[in-house]
Structure formats: structure tokens, C-alpha cells
């Protein structure tokens, strides 16, 4: 699980840099400023999650189910959150109705929040022990 978390952290970081570069250059020409801002939000949160995963990948021992879920929830939540934003940002450009993805974004965000809360609980529990 440790390697899995570190690999996802590195992949999310890599993709954030690539997508951020496209957003700053190529996508600026085809997306409205509002859609580009949404796209950049997805990139930003993906990078935050990459750093989160890299840090917890080194801190956690992944001996308990809760430690594993901290990582899993962040990986899945980030995918749902950021990828849904990416697709929603391009729906007008692609002329495809993707509004069904609207509820996916907050679901992904909720999973990310739960992951952060579980990490806080992990640290608090370790400090109390």
C-alpha cells in the first residue's frame, strides 16, 4: 500500500504539471475564462492531493485498515473531483452534455475531506497514546 500511495502521488503530481501547462497555454485558447478557472481548480487540488499522498506515503506504516483508507479515499476522491471538473470544463467545447458529472465533483471532494479528517484522527490518536 505504501508503494501504491507513493506511485499515485507521483502520477498525480506529474499529471498536474502537464495539465497545468496545457491550461496555461493551449487550453487558454479554447476555454472561456470561467471554464479555464474551473479547470485550474481541478489541477490545483490534484497537486495538493499529490503532495498529500507523497507525505502520507512516507509517514504512515499502513498497518491498520484506517491508514490504508486514508490513502484510498484521497486517491479515489481526487480522481472523482478533478477528472469530473476537467470533463465539465470541456463539455461546451466538445458540444457534449456532461451535466450528470455535476454530483460527482462534490462526492470526490467529500472523500478527500474524509481522508483529511482520518489523517487528523490518526495524528491525534498517536499523540494521545
BAVO-165036 format. One line per 5 residues: number of its first residue (from 0); their letters; for each residue x, y, z of C-alpha. Coordinates in steps of 0.2 Angstrom, whole numbers. Layout:
// residues N
NUM> A> X,Y,Z ~ ...
//
This chain:
// residues 129
0> XXXXX> 0,0,0 ~ 15,12,4 ~ 21,10,-14 ~ 4,11,-21 ~ 1,28,-12
5> XXXXX> 18,35,-17 ~ 16,30,-35 ~ -1,38,-36 ~ 6,53,-28 ~ 19,55,-41
10> XXXXX> 7,51,-55 ~ -5,64,-49 ~ 9,77,-47 ~ 16,73,-65 ~ -1,75,-72
15> XXXXX> -4,91,-63 ~ 11,99,-70 ~ 7,93,-88 ~ -12,98,-86 ~ -7,115,-78
20> XXXXX> 5,119,-93 ~ -9,114,-106 ~ -21,125,-96 ~ -9,140,-96 ~ -6,139,-114
25> XXXXX> -16,128,-126 ~ -32,127,-116 ~ -32,146,-114 ~ -37,147,-132 ~ -52,136,-132
30> XXXXX> -60,138,-115 ~ -69,153,-108 ~ -61,161,-93 ~ -74,154,-82 ~ -71,136,-88
35> XXXXX> -52,139,-88 ~ -53,144,-69 ~ -63,128,-65 ~ -50,118,-75 ~ -36,126,-65
40> XXXXX> -46,122,-48 ~ -45,103,-53 ~ -27,105,-57 ~ -23,114,-41 ~ -32,101,-30
45> XXXXX> -24,87,-39 ~ -7,94,-35 ~ -12,96,-17 ~ -18,78,-16 ~ -1,73,-25
50> XXXXX> 8,81,-11 ~ -3,74,2 ~ -1,56,-4 ~ 18,58,-5 ~ 19,64,13
55> XXXXX> 7,51,20 ~ 16,38,9 ~ 32,41,19 ~ 23,45,36 ~ 11,30,38
60> XXXXX> 16,12,40 ~ -1,6,33 ~ -3,-7,46 ~ -21,-4,50 ~ -36,-3,39
65> XXXXX> -39,16,43 ~ -21,20,37 ~ -25,11,21 ~ -42,20,19 ~ -33,37,22
70> XXXXX> -24,34,5 ~ -38,25,-4 ~ -50,39,-1 ~ -38,53,-6 ~ -34,43,-22
75> XXXXX> -52,40,-27 ~ -58,57,-21 ~ -45,66,-31 ~ -49,56,-47 ~ -68,59,-45
80> XXXXX> -66,78,-40 ~ -53,83,-53 ~ -57,72,-68 ~ -76,77,-66 ~ -70,96,-66
85> XXXXX> -59,93,-82 ~ -73,85,-91 ~ -86,98,-86 ~ -74,112,-91 ~ -73,105,-109
90> XXXXX> -92,100,-111 ~ -96,116,-121 ~ -80,115,-132 ~ -84,96,-136 ~ -103,101,-138
95> XXXXX> -107,86,-126 ~ -119,87,-111 ~ -110,80,-96 ~ -120,88,-83 ~ -123,71,-75
100> XXXXX> -105,73,-69 ~ -110,88,-58 ~ -114,77,-42 ~ -98,68,-45 ~ -87,83,-41
105> XXXXX> -94,86,-23 ~ -93,67,-20 ~ -75,67,-24 ~ -72,82,-13 ~ -81,73,1
110> XXXXX> -70,58,0 ~ -55,70,1 ~ -62,78,16 ~ -65,62,25 ~ -47,57,21
115> XXXXX> -40,73,29 ~ -51,70,44 ~ -45,52,46 ~ -27,59,45 ~ -31,71,58
120> XXXXX> -38,57,69 ~ -23,46,66 ~ -11,60,72 ~ -22,64,87 ~ -23,46,92
125> XXXX> -5,44,90 ~ -2,59,101 ~ -14,53,114 ~ -6,36,115
//
